[in-house]
Amino acid sequence: MDIREGLPLLAMHLAGLSVFLVAPSPAALAAMGLTYAVRVFALTGGYHRYFSHNAFRTGRVFQFVLAFLGATAAQLGPLWWASHHRRHHAHADTVEDLHSPALHGFFWSHIGWLFCRSAADPDYRNVQDFAKYPEIRWIDRHSWVAWASLAAGLALAGEGLRAIRPAWGTGGLQFVVWGFLASTLLVYHVTFSINSLMHLFGWRRFETADTSRNSALLALLSFGEGWHNNHHRYPVSARQGFRWWEVDLTYYILRLLGALGLVWEIREPPARLLKEVPA
């Protein structure tokens, strides 16, 4: 473990303590909810289901939109993220899995692994399908541009509201603290919980070779990622809630984007697999 590797993560958490100094307005809380929702979808639908698993297809422009929006979550670039995730699936809960709670414990799987050198420098050979695009390589190298742009945009929006709606009692600093910092930390720990909690707690529908589990609560918070045991059974599916009652907001949004023609060939779990699923 090298504390230097995690300095940006530590800095984000320290900056997040400003929520105790800057009280929110309803507008700032609305900004927090919006940036949370957009970035959770960008991570689950973009970084995870698209860049990591090719669970649907899209055009080059919308592909970059997904990459840019995902980078606003301050979880580095799409190639970095997908490379680590593909390694996780290839070696889940083995010594080659960087964030297995079964082997390394909760803290390491949740956040500790991000402080090691191997996390900082993944092997990009397993993401050559997307590394061939220069714009994706660019946003992967300069992911800070996306989250810095979001923070700056929120500051401008807050100041604009201060000018035109002074009765709302908001401003640029408030929007940055709640719309960016607080939202980013929420997105962090919901995302990290899939690595940690979803291999420790919950129920198992499928007897996979790993310790993946399902959780309805985390599925709601993460827009469908809490159906983690389902996902490990059939990772390339864009749909992770296999039953009608398994809420998967990312899948619903992808279906809407499909109806608009922005994405297509949305992959589903095969019929033979669904026959394994109890009612």
N, C-alpha and C positions, 0 to 999 in steps of 0.2 A: 504494500500500500504506500503510495506516494502522495502526500498532501498537496504537492504542487499541481498534480494532474487535475485535482478537483477544485482549484481556486475559483474558477468562474461559478461553479455550483455553490460553493460556500458564499461567494459574494452575493449571489442572487438571494440566498436565504437571509443573509445579514441585511440586505437592502429591504427585504420583505418585512422586517421588524418595524418598518415605518408605518405599517397599518395601525400600530398602537399610538402613533403620533398624529396621523391625519385621519380625521373622522370622514366617513363616506356620506355622500348625498345619494338620493334615489337615482340620479342620472349616472353617478359613478358606479353604483351597484349594477345598473343595467349594462353599463360598458363591461364590467367584469363578467356578467353572465354571457354577453354576446361573444367576447373574446375567448371565453372558456369553451363555448359550444363550437365556434368556428375552428379553433385549434385542436380540440379533441377529434372532431371529424377529420381534419386534415391529417392528423397522425394515424387515426384508425383506418380511414378510407384511403389516404394517400401513402404515407410512409409504410403502413403495415400491409393492408390488403393489396395495394397496387405495387409499390416498389419492392416489397419483400416477397410477395407471393403471386404476383401477376394474376390476381383474381378477377380482373376485368381488363378491358382495353379502352384506350382513349387516344386522342390526337396529341401531337407534339406540343401544341399551345396549352391545352388543358393539363397535360402532364407537367409542364413547368409551373402552372398555377398551383397544382397540388404540392409540388416541391417547395415553392415559395411560401405558401400558407403553412406547410408543415414546419418550415424553418423558423417561422415566427414564434413557435413554441419554445425556442432556445434549447432544443435537444440535438444540436448539431445538424449535419446535412443528411439528405435522403440516402446517399450511398453509405455513409457511416452507419446510419440506423439500420438499413436493410442488411448490410454485411453482418453486423452483430446478430440480427434476428435470424438470418439464415443459418448462421453457425449454431445458434441456440436450438433450432429445429433439427439440425443434423446431429447434434450431440446432447440432446436434452437430458438433464440430470445425470450427466457423466462428468468425468474430470475435465473434459474439453468444453463444458458449458460454463461460461464465465459467471453466470448469476443463478446457479441452482441453490435454492434454500435447503434442499435435502442434503447437499454436501457441504455447504458453506455457512448455513444459518440465515436467519431472517435479515439482519442488518446488512450483511454483505450482498445478498441477492437484491435487496431493496435499493440500496444506494452506494454501498461500500465499493462495489466492483468498478464504479465510475472513477475511482481514485487510483486505478492501476494503469501501468504503461500499456498493457495489451488492450485495454479499452480505448485508449487514446489513439492507437495505431492499429486498426483492424487490417485484415488481409482482404484487399479489394478484389482479388481474383474471382470471388464468388458473386460479384455484381456487375460483370462485364456487359450484361444485357442492357443496363442503363448507363453504365460508364461510357458508352460509345457516344452519348449525346453531350456536346461541349457545354450547353447551357446547364445541364444537370451537374456536370463536373464543376462548373463555375459556382453554382449556388451551394454545392457541397463544400467547396473551399472557402466561400464567403458567406456562410449561413448567418453571420452576425448582421449582415445588411438587412435581412428580413425582419429580425426581431427589433433591431434599432429603428427601422422604418416604422414598425408598429408603435413603439414607444413614442417616437416623435409625432406620429399622426395623432395619437391619443392626447399628447400635450397640446397640440394645436386645436384639437376638437374641444378640449376642456376650456381653453382660453377663449375660443369662439363662443361657447355657451355662456361663459362669464360675461362676455360683451353683450350678447343678444338676449340672454335670459338671466339677468343678475339675481332674480328672485329664487332661482334654483339652487343658489349657494354652492356652485361647483367651480372648478378651475383646472388648469393644466396639471398642477402637482397632484391633485386629487385623482384625476383620470389616470395618471401614470402609476400612482401607488396602488389603486384598486383595479383599474382596467388592464394594467400590465403586470405589476409585481405580484399582487395577490392572485390574480388569475393564473399566472405562470406557475406559481408554487402549487396551486390546486391541480393544474394539468400534470405537473411533475409527479406528484404523489399518487394520483390516480393511475398514471402510466406505470410508475414503478411498482404499484401494487399488483399489477398483472404478473410481473416477474416473481414477486415474493409471495403475496397472499394466495394467489391462484395456484400455487404449488404446495400450499400448506393447509388451507381451509376450504370447505365446500364439499360438493358431492361429485362422484364420478359415475358418469353414464357408461363410458367406454373403458375397457381395460387396456389402455395404451401403455407403451413401454416406459413412460415418464410418470411424474406425479401430478399432472395437470388436473384441475378441478373446475367446477362450474359455480357461479354465484350470481343470483338474480340482482342483488344490490349493486355489485360492481359492474354488472352488465348495464344497468341504468346509468351509473356514473361515467362509464367509459364508452357509452354508445355501442355496446354489444360485445366488447372484448372480454367481459366476464364469463362468457360461454367458452371458457378456455379449454376445457376437456373436449368439447365438440370440435374446437379449432385444431387441437393436436391430433384428433382422429382424422380430419380431412382439411389440412392447412390451406389448400388452394381455393377453397370456397369463399365467395364474397359474402355469403350468408353464414353467420355463426350461430344464430338462434335456430335450431333445427325444428322446433315445434312452434305452433302458432302463438303460444303464450310466452315464448322466450323472446322478449323484446330486444330488438337489434336495430337501433336508430340509424347506425351507419348503413346497414343494408337498405333500409327504407329510403334514405337520402340517395343512395346509389341508384335505386330503382327510379326515383324522380329524375335524377340526372340522365338516366337512360332514356326516359320518356322525352326529355328535351334534346336528345341526340348528342350529349356531351360525352357519354361513356357507352360502351356496348360489350357484347359477349360477357355478360356478368355471370360468373360461374356459380353453379348451385351444387349442393351435395347430391351425389347420384342416388337414383331410386333404390338401388340395392342397399345403400348405406342407411337410408331413411327407414328401411324395413327393420333395421337393427334397433331403431329408436323406440322405446316404450311410449305408449300414449300418456 
